[in-house]
């Protein structure tokens, strides 16, 4: 396969064929922990090459290399790296791009695991973190310090689908000499490519939309060759290695990413518009509706608004819980991005902080429900929601 530029939808199916040998239409699973290299010089070269696919699977694996080629191509990056989970990718990036005495700027509204890593773990190693409102671009500028090395963004963010102005924040960060990482899990490369707006690193919990079938755990890092190699060195030592079979499953799932996300986008937008007019719903959080505070920015940097939305039931924690229980199509489960719909009550995941000010600051509102909209028939989803809300 030559280096001709194809559309993203085509690259999902064929980008891993560049440099491949053999005639397998479906790639084999390389379920080997180690690979034979008889020549000492060749072994030394393999050991010194980040992600080499035929040395030792903690170092790299042919299945990793196939997925990484596709990820780099569809995100517009030079290189990519996969890990055993989204948190594995986030942790490797945070530790690789900071050191004792450094300062990180991050969003108040971000995935709970990311916040815990930044606030608790990095602090143990002498890294300071400032959290700011992602909607307030000037807050990022005010938070920058001479020792700021990394700005960690997440857009849309979990669980209120907040939107960060990527181009504006990247400009601020780079002017101060800092790098920018973006967790783009909820958007996917179909809807948003952060590198196009000045980000240095893109992160994914590939468990979600990239895999798409709720049957694997994986993470991904995409960026320049230099940055990905730098992050890989830390990842390699932390040992969060993606198994070959999970890498194979991830590649299989990514083949249909474009068609799945198109359906996720359509269903979620229609449901968000429907719930916005429902008498039993107090508020809807979805960047595709005009009432969302980040709608205008989302229109500039996103091609679609994604398949995740949240809404407040007009009632109490128990009222919202009953609505979730009455749904017949959406499984009551954490995670998101699968072909099936999933419903979660964020406050139920952290009951000890249910009523705390910090929980509310992070969007953990007692009557909030987070709906990962699947690819079921739209009319069935709407009817199920209406019945549950009655």
C-alpha positions in Angstrom: 0.0 0.0 0.0 1.5 3.4 -1.0 1.5 6.6 1.0 -1.5 8.1 -0.8 -3.6 10.2 1.5 -7.1 8.6 2.0 -10.0 9.8 4.0 -10.2 9.0 7.7 -12.9 6.4 7.1 -10.6 4.5 4.7 -7.5 4.8 6.9 -9.4 3.0 9.7 -9.6 0.0 7.4 -6.2 0.1 5.6 -3.6 2.3 7.4 -2.1 -0.7 9.2 -1.3 -2.3 5.9 1.6 0.1 5.2 4.8 -1.8 5.7 2.9 -5.1 6.4 4.0 -8.4 4.9 1.9 -11.4 4.2 -1.5 -11.8 2.7 -3.8 -12.0 5.7 -6.9 -9.9 5.3 -7.6 -10.2 9.0 -4.3 -9.8 11.0 -3.2 -12.8 13.1 -2.8 -12.5 16.9 0.8 -12.5 17.9 0.4 -14.1 21.3 4.1 -14.4 22.0 5.9 -12.8 24.9 9.3 -12.8 23.2 10.8 -13.0 19.7 13.9 -14.7 18.5 16.7 -12.5 17.3 20.0 -14.4 16.7 22.2 -11.5 15.6 23.6 -9.5 18.6 23.6 -6.2 16.7 20.0 -6.7 15.6 19.1 -7.5 19.2 20.8 -4.3 20.5 19.0 -2.2 17.9 15.7 -3.8 18.8 16.3 -3.1 22.5 17.1 0.5 21.8 14.1 1.1 19.6 10.9 2.3 21.4 8.0 0.0 20.7 10.0 -2.4 18.5 7.4 -5.0 17.4 9.7 -8.1 17.5 11.8 -8.0 20.6 9.7 -8.5 23.8 6.0 -7.8 24.2 6.4 -5.3 27.1 8.6 -3.5 24.6 6.3 -3.9 21.7 4.3 -6.4 19.6 3.2 -6.6 16.0 -0.4 -6.2 17.1 0.6 -3.0 19.0 2.3 -1.7 15.9 -0.7 -2.3 13.7 -3.1 -0.4 16.0 -0.5 2.4 16.5 -0.2 3.0 12.7 -3.9 3.4 12.4 -4.2 5.7 15.5 -1.4 8.0 14.3 -2.9 8.3 10.9 -6.5 9.1 12.0 -5.3 11.6 14.7 -2.9 13.3 12.3 0.1 12.5 14.5 3.6 11.1 13.6 3.4 8.2 16.1 1.2 6.5 18.6 1.6 4.2 21.6 -1.0 1.9 23.2 -1.2 0.9 26.9 -3.2 -1.5 29.1 -5.8 1.2 30.0 -6.7 4.8 29.6 -5.3 5.6 33.0 -2.1 3.8 31.9 -1.8 6.3 29.1 -2.7 9.3 31.3 -0.2 8.2 34.0 2.6 7.6 31.6 2.1 11.0 30.0 1.8 12.9 33.3 4.9 11.3 34.8 7.0 11.6 31.6 6.2 15.3 31.0 6.8 16.5 34.6 9.5 16.3 37.3 9.9 17.5 40.9 9.4 21.2 41.1 7.3 21.4 38.0 3.8 22.8 37.8 0.7 21.5 35.9 -2.4 23.3 34.9 -5.5 21.1 34.6 -9.3 21.4 34.5 -11.6 21.4 37.5 -14.0 19.3 35.5 -12.1 16.2 34.4 -12.2 12.4 34.8 -12.1 11.5 38.5 -9.1 9.2 37.9 -7.1 11.9 36.2 -7.9 14.4 39.0 -6.8 11.8 41.7 -3.6 11.1 39.8 -2.8 14.8 39.6 -3.9 15.9 43.0 -2.6 12.9 45.1 0.1 11.0 43.2 2.0 13.8 41.4 2.0 15.8 44.7 4.0 13.0 46.3 6.8 13.7 43.8 6.9 17.4 44.3 4.7 18.4 41.3 2.2 21.3 42.0 -1.2 21.3 40.2 -3.6 24.2 39.6 -7.2 23.4 38.6 -9.1 26.0 36.6 -12.6 26.3 34.9 -12.2 24.9 31.4 -14.7 27.4 30.0 -12.6 30.4 31.2 -9.7 30.7 28.8 -8.3 33.7 30.9 -8.1 31.4 33.9 -5.6 29.3 32.1 -3.5 32.3 31.3 -3.6 33.5 34.9 -2.6 30.0 36.2 0.6 29.7 34.1 3.9 30.0 36.0 7.6 30.0 34.9 7.8 26.3 36.0 4.6 25.1 34.2 5.6 22.2 32.0 2.2 20.7 31.2 -1.4 21.7 30.6 -3.8 18.8 30.8 -7.1 19.2 29.0 -10.2 17.0 28.5 -12.8 18.1 26.0 -15.7 17.2 26.1 -15.2 16.6 29.8 -16.9 14.0 32.0 -19.7 14.1 33.2 -21.1 17.6 32.2 -19.6 17.6 28.6 -17.7 20.8 29.2 -15.8 22.3 26.2 -12.3 23.7 26.2 -11.2 26.1 23.5 -8.2 24.1 22.3 -6.6 26.6 20.0 -6.8 29.4 22.6 -5.4 27.4 25.4 -2.7 25.8 23.3 -1.5 29.3 22.3 -1.4 30.4 26.0 0.5 27.2 27.0 3.0 27.3 24.2 3.7 31.0 24.9 4.7 30.0 28.4 6.8 27.1 27.2 4.4 24.3 28.3 3.1 21.3 26.5 -0.6 20.5 26.0 -2.2 17.1 26.3 -5.8 16.5 25.5 -8.0 13.6 26.6 -10.2 13.3 23.6 -11.9 10.0 24.6 -15.5 11.3 24.4 -14.9 13.1 21.0 -13.0 10.4 19.2 -10.9 11.3 16.1 -14.1 11.2 14.0 -15.4 14.3 15.8 -12.3 16.1 16.9 -8.5 16.1 16.2 -6.8 18.1 18.9 -3.4 18.1 17.2 -5.0 20.2 14.4 -5.7 22.9 17.1 -2.2 23.0 18.5 -2.2 20.2 21.1 1.0 18.3 21.5 -0.4 15.0 22.8 -3.8 13.3 22.4 -4.9 10.7 24.9 -7.7 8.1 24.7 -9.3 5.6 26.9 -9.5 3.2 24.0 -11.8 1.0 26.1 -14.6 3.4 25.1 -15.4 4.4 21.5 -12.2 3.2 19.8 -12.9 -0.4 21.0 -16.6 0.2 20.9 -17.9 -3.2 22.1 -17.3 -3.1 25.9 -15.0 -6.1 25.7 -11.5 -4.7 26.2 -9.4 -2.3 28.3 -6.8 -0.1 26.4 -5.3 3.3 26.3 -3.6 5.3 23.6 -1.1 8.2 23.2 -0.7 10.1 19.9 1.7 12.9 19.0 5.1 13.6 17.5 7.7 10.8 17.3 9.9 12.6 19.9 7.1 13.0 22.5 5.7 9.6 22.0 9.1 8.0 22.4 9.6 10.1 25.6 6.3 9.0 27.0 7.0 5.4 25.9 10.2 5.3 28.1 8.1 5.9 31.2 5.3 3.6 30.0 7.8 0.8 29.4 9.0 1.1 33.0 5.6 1.3 34.5 4.7 -1.9 32.8 1.1 -1.1 31.7 1.4 -3.3 28.6 -1.5 -4.0 26.4 -2.0 -7.7 25.7 -1.8 -8.8 22.1 -5.3 -10.1 22.0 -6.7 -6.8 23.4 -4.7 -5.0 20.8 -6.2 -7.2 18.1 -9.7 -6.6 19.5 -9.0 -2.8 19.5 -8.0 -2.9 15.9 -11.1 -4.9 15.0 -13.3 -2.4 16.8 -11.6 0.6 15.2 -12.5 -0.7 11.7 -16.2 0.4 12.3 -15.4 3.5 14.3 -16.6 6.0 11.7 -20.0 4.3 11.0 -20.6 3.8 14.8 -19.8 7.4 15.8 -22.0 8.7 13.0 -24.9 6.8 14.6 -23.9 7.8 18.1 -23.9 11.4 17.1 -27.3 11.3 15.4 -29.0 9.4 18.3 -27.5 11.6 21.0 -28.3 14.9 19.4 -31.9 13.9 18.9 -32.2 12.6 22.4 -30.6 15.7 23.9 -33.1 17.9 22.0 -36.0 15.7 23.1 -35.0 15.8 26.8 -34.4 19.5 26.6 -38.2 19.9 26.2 -39.3 17.2 28.6 -41.2 18.4 31.7 -39.5 15.9 34.0 -36.0 17.0 33.0 -34.4 20.1 34.6 -31.4 20.5 32.4 -29.5 18.7 29.6 -25.7 18.8 29.2 -24.7 18.1 25.6 -22.5 20.4 23.4 -24.8 19.9 20.4 -27.7 21.9 22.0 -27.6 25.7 21.8 -28.2 26.1 25.6 -24.8 24.4 26.3 -22.2 27.0 27.4 -19.6 25.5 25.1 -21.8 25.1 22.1 -20.2 27.8 19.9 -16.6 26.6 20.7 -17.7 23.0 20.0 -19.1 24.0 16.6 -15.6 25.4 15.7 -13.5 22.5 16.8 -15.8 19.5 16.5 -17.3 17.8 13.4 -20.0 16.0 15.5 -20.9 16.3 19.2 -20.5 12.7 20.3 -22.7 10.0 21.9 -22.5 11.0 25.6 -24.9 13.3 27.3 -26.0 14.0 30.9 -29.3 15.3 32.2 -30.8 16.3 35.6 -34.0 14.7 36.6 -36.5 17.1 38.1 -36.3 15.6 41.5 -34.0 14.0 44.1 -31.2 11.4 44.0 -33.8 8.7 44.6 -36.0 10.0 41.7 -33.0 9.8 39.3 -32.1 6.4 40.6 -35.7 5.2 39.8 -35.5 6.6 36.3 -32.3 4.7 35.6 -33.8 1.5 37.0 -36.9 1.7 34.8 -34.9 1.9 31.6 -35.2 -1.3 29.6 -32.5 -0.6 26.9 -29.7 1.1 28.8 -27.7 -1.1 31.1 -27.0 0.4 34.5 -23.2 0.4 34.2 -20.1 2.6 34.3 -18.0 3.3 31.2 -19.2 4.6 27.9 -18.8 4.4 24.1 -20.1 0.9 23.5 -22.6 -0.1 20.8 -25.2 -0.5 23.6 -26.6 2.3 25.7 -25.4 2.6 29.3 -26.8 4.7 32.1 -24.9 5.8 35.2 -25.7 8.0 38.2 -22.4 9.8 38.9 -23.3 10.6 42.5 -23.9 6.8 43.1 -20.3 6.2 42.2 -19.1 8.5 45.0 -21.8 8.2 47.7 -19.4 9.6 50.4 -19.2 12.9 48.5 -22.7 13.0 47.3 -23.6 16.3 48.8 -20.1 17.9 49.1 -19.2 21.2 47.5 -16.2 19.6 45.7 -18.4 16.9 44.3 -20.8 19.5 42.9 -17.8 21.4 41.5 -16.8 18.3 39.6 -20.4 17.9 38.3 -21.5 15.1 40.7 -25.0 16.4 41.1 -27.4 14.1 43.1 -30.1 14.0 40.4 -27.7 13.8 37.4 -27.8 10.8 35.0 -25.1 10.2 32.5 -26.3 8.4 29.3 -23.9 6.8 26.9 -26.2 6.6 23.9 -25.8 3.5 21.8 -26.6 2.7 18.2 -30.0 1.2 18.9 -33.0 2.5 16.8 -33.7 6.0 17.9 -37.5 5.6 18.2 -36.9 2.7 20.7 -34.5 4.8 22.8 -36.9 7.8 22.9 -39.9 5.6 23.9 -37.8 3.9 26.6 -36.7 7.3 28.1 -40.2 8.7 28.0 -41.6 5.6 29.8 -38.9 5.7 32.5 -39.4 9.4 33.1 -43.2 9.2 33.6 
